Amino acid sequence: MKKRNIFLIIAALLISSMACLFGSSEPQPTPDIDAMTTSVAATLRAQNDQAPTRTPEQVVETPACLPLHPGRQILDLPSGFTAGVDVSAISFYDTEGNLLGEKQTPGLTRVRLNQVHIAGGISNGISGVPLLYASLEYQGIIKANIGSNIFQMDSSGEVVALSGAEGVFTIISYSAAEYTDEGYLTTIKTGEMGELAAITPQLTRLEDDVFVYNPLAVHVIEGQNQGTWFTLLKYKMSDFAYMPYNGLFYYDISQNQVTEYLSTDYRIKGISPDQSLVAFGNALDSDPDADLPHFIVRDLVSCQEWIFPWNESSIRGGGGVAFSPDNQYIAWIEAGGLTIDDATQRLRISKLDQNQTTLVDSELENLTGLTGGEIPSYIAQVSWLSKHVLLLQIGVPGVENYLLVAYAPDPAFPLDPALGANQAVPLAEGKFTGFLYP
């Protein structure tokens, strides 16, 4: 549940210290929190209303890369997000941070993006929208909360990751893993939510390494399941700053064929919502954290590439790359420090333009404007709530739960034009578990 008093206090501190985000010492007027909230809500609605939804008629690209790309995924903009404070329930919020309701999740493995999936749109409310999640009950099952009733959808075994088609669709893809004397037996199963139990896994892998399947996204055209994008995860490894996702592959369900877009020599940092842009770096088996001094963003349709050097202090590289819905912005997190225990973080945000214009390149100690004057202790997740608004999952000293904060990094598109650039507003507590769509 949202604690409005906490948010109002943090919001008041945040607005009063907003100039500190980039070191300004000019005095700030005391804000009207109610007016600020109303203005921010109106701005977010306007941004979503003005953002055109791509239609099939507008997409006339001829793929220039090999292997051929199945096509950019068509998506509406998010209409909200979900988050959880603990494994007992997942809360639903609109883009302004208003609580829409919650669904109970008895047996949920952990509150994490790849353990929960909302299978359907919320235009008619959240009651009947299926919330699927992974559970360790009965040695591993997929469960669903539909209309406040809990159903077992499939006997999965130990779930590695759960994904699905975004929007109004109920198409799911998940991977599972079982340790054997010969290595991990890992599978991918994809299909309609209600048919999972009757489907045989489409992909099976048993090798004497530690790689297991990790689905990233489901590709859908006109409501039909076309395939699954996936990577390989070095399973149950520790002592690394960012998850070791290696290689990028696409399973074409109609052809029953897997296409390799990046080999396991490359480490995946992120994939865009329309499934056309991928961020990746080098993968050196000798050190899970070893990386090139940069990462690459590649358009898998046109083969255009951008190279982003790590900050010289980020000796542990970076990850968690998030693309805006229109592929115009990119955000990521970098890490410094000789060990995990003394790791330091840096937030980077850039435009995907010809000049790769930098908007933010800052250590946490200089980002007090995100948390009302406090130095964030940790940034766990970055995602894009709209074309210009970033959703950050931030740890704050003295606050038990993570805060989910809306942040407008581009001075040209502030949350509230009356208050200037680089604004942030807390929306909810908990860990981010996915976006909602109309």
Buried (B, 14 or more C-beta within 10 A) or exposed (E): EBEEEBBBBBBBBBBBBBBBBEEEEEEBEEBEBEEBBEBBBEBBBEBBEEBEEBEEEEEEEEBEBEEEBBBBBBBBBBBBBBBBBEBEBBBBBBBBBEEBBBBEBEBBBBBBBBBBBBBBBBEEEBEEBBBBBBBEEEEBBBBBBBEEEBBBBBEBBBBBBBBBBBBBBBBBBBBBBBBEEEBBBBBBBBBBBBEBBEEEBBBEBEEEEBBBBBBBBBBBEEEEBBBBBBBBBBBEEEEBBBBBBBBBBBBBBEEEEBBEBBEBEBBBBBBBBBBBBBBBBBBEEEEBBBBBBBBBBBBBBBEEEBEBEBBEEBBBBBBBBBBBBBBBBBBBBBBBBEEEEEBBBBBBBBBBEEEBEEBBEBBBEBBBBBBBBBBBBBBBBBBBBBBBBBBBBBBBEEBEBBBBBBBBBBEEBBBBEEBEBBBBBBBBBBBBBBBBBB
